[in-house]
């Protein structure tokens, strides 16, 4: 499943980025593990590549940090507590469709972390300060683009992309696409996503991949040309 391999590639980009602050990556038997160094399971994850994955080695790698697993749905697995299923979607570079123009919308590469956190918090109903240690290393990092979309002077949406060049080849992860509630329904998510995708394809990515949080998001991505590319089961309490 190429999208799963590319997800693991992008996770390794994140882990290496965070090595100075206690993160890192490890290739273990049947596992590709990344750690952010942060005490939150959603930011410490290992991708299972074989059913005989060495969980003892993973436990040693993560130490006291909470962590989780991403397991391809066609792989037999029974360890840990199943949390959810993440449908994957993928898009080849030449298949990107044009997003409808949104009057007055301007998308820029973000240079204001506080604005990114405020929009992300409003979009996802989360605490901006809790997200700060995850989001901060993205700003200005090589291979990572953080974008803000503005209507006039007001930031209304954010997203980021990660360019990887690992086992799946040159690929682009699209993530964190969020629009503040008052601006939803006008095509902003699609326009913002397309802006990041065009940039990523222009710098050599051969395909893009993501996981859709819900059916509405999946429909937006499908209109841009994304198609289903398998799914991952997420496990915790390992």
QUIKALIN-V960363 format. One line per field, one symbol per residue. ss: DSSP state (H for helix, E for strand, - for the rest). A space follows every 10 residues. Layout:
BEGIN
ss=???
END
This chain:
BEGIN
ss=-HHHHHHHHH HHHHHHH-HH H--EEEEE-- EEEEE----- HHHEEEEE-- ----HHHHHH HH-----EEE EE-------- EEEEEEEEEE EEHHH----- ----EEEEE- --HHHHHHHH HHHH---HHH HHHHHHHH-- ---EEEEEEE E--EEEEEEE EEEEEE--EE EEEEEEEEE- HHH----HHH HHHHHHHHHH HH----EEEE E---HHHHHH HHH---EEEE EEEEEE--
END
